[in-house]
Amino acid sequence: MVRLKRAYDERSDDDGTRVLVDRIWPRGVTKERAAIDWWAKGLAPSEELRRWFGHDPKRFDEFAERYEAELAGNPDLQRLKELAAAGEVTLVFGAKDRERNQAVVLKRLIEGG
């Protein structure tokens, strides 16, 4: 199972492997509080794509398409899929919008949707 949590949310015992999917560490969150098992910088959107998206909800669908294209052939994506197949995984992200961010796209890719 794949869960999504903001880096500012409390961790819980059922989070399983916690994977940070941002290129930049979330502001104001200590490493101890975040309890990240794998900082997967290689799965984060490119700087150019992130800036273009700018968390504009109107751009999310195109962002998701472009982001999926960036992830094509990414070995970290395969590793993430293997982790999820083996047990609980929580994708941790810093974005304020819980419904339109890279973790949502990654979850969809992992779950085959």
C-alpha distance (Angstrom), angle and dihedral (degrees) to the residues before:
residue distance angle dihedral
M1 . . .
V2 3.79 . .
R3 3.79 120.7 .
L4 3.79 129.7 -172.8
K5 3.80 124.7 -141.6
R6 3.75 136.2 167.5
A7 3.78 114.1 -119.3
Y8 3.81 86.4 -117.4
D9 3.82 93.9 58.4
E10 3.77 120.0 97.4
R11 3.79 115.3 -97.2
S12 3.77 117.3 -121.7
D13 3.78 136.7 -159.6
D14 3.81 92.5 -109.2
D15 3.83 95.0 55.7
G16 3.79 92.2 97.4
T17 3.81 112.7 -170.7
R18 3.79 109.3 7.7
V19 3.81 113.6 -146.7
L20 3.80 121.4 -172.5
V21 3.81 107.7 -147.7
D22 3.82 98.7 -173.0
R23 3.79 125.2 101.7
I24 3.81 90.8 -143.3
W25 3.80 123.4 53.0
P26 3.84 110.7 -110.6
R27 3.78 111.2 -97.4
G28 3.79 115.1 -106.6
V29 3.82 96.5 8.6
T30 3.79 117.6 119.4
K31 3.77 119.8 -141.2
E32 3.79 89.5 -119.7
R33 3.80 93.3 53.5
A34 3.80 93.1 44.8
A35 3.83 92.3 52.2
I36 3.81 91.5 -161.9
D37 3.81 117.2 -177.4
W38 3.81 95.2 -171.6
W39 3.79 128.0 15.9
A40 3.80 98.2 -154.1
K41 3.81 99.5 -165.3
G42 3.79 88.6 160.1
L43 3.80 90.1 66.0
A44 3.79 94.8 53.7
P45 3.80 119.2 104.1
S46 3.78 115.6 -96.9
E47 3.78 116.8 -92.4
E48 3.81 89.6 -111.8
L49 3.81 93.5 52.3
R50 3.79 92.8 44.5
R51 3.80 91.7 52.2
W52 3.81 92.6 45.7
F53 3.81 91.7 50.8
G54 3.79 94.3 46.4
H55 3.82 88.4 179.8
D56 3.81 89.4 -75.6
P57 3.83 105.0 160.1
K58 3.82 90.3 -147.9
R59 3.81 89.6 61.3
F60 3.80 97.7 47.2
D61 3.82 98.2 98.6
E62 3.80 92.1 51.2
F63 3.81 90.0 42.2
A64 3.81 89.3 54.8
E65 3.82 91.6 51.0
R66 3.80 93.2 48.1
Y67 3.80 92.1 44.4
E68 3.80 92.6 50.7
A69 3.82 88.3 51.2
E70 3.83 89.4 52.4
L71 3.80 90.1 51.5
A72 3.81 94.8 52.4
G73 3.80 107.8 122.8
N74 3.81 93.4 2.2
P75 3.84 107.8 151.4
D76 3.81 90.7 -152.1
L77 3.80 89.4 62.2
Q78 3.79 90.0 56.2
R79 3.81 90.2 48.8
L80 3.81 89.8 50.8
K81 3.81 91.3 50.4
E82 3.80 89.7 51.2
L83 3.81 91.4 50.2
A84 3.80 90.6 50.7
A85 3.79 91.7 48.5
A86 3.81 89.7 52.6
G87 3.81 97.5 49.4
E88 3.76 149.5 -51.1
V89 3.81 117.1 -17.8
T90 3.78 128.4 -176.4
L91 3.79 117.4 -161.0
V92 3.79 107.9 -147.7
F93 3.80 120.9 -155.8
G94 3.79 137.7 168.7
A95 3.81 101.2 -142.2
K96 3.79 117.9 117.9
D97 3.82 92.8 -139.9
R98 3.79 106.4 79.2
E99 3.81 94.4 -170.2
R100 3.81 102.3 46.3
N101 3.79 113.7 45.8
Q102 3.80 140.5 96.9
A103 3.82 93.6 -88.4
V104 3.81 89.7 61.1
V105 3.81 89.7 53.5
L106 3.81 92.1 46.8
K107 3.80 92.0 49.8
R108 3.79 90.2 52.0
L109 3.82 91.0 49.9
I110 3.80 92.6 48.6
E111 3.78 92.7 48.7
G112 3.79 90.4 48.7
G113 3.79 97.2 -115.2
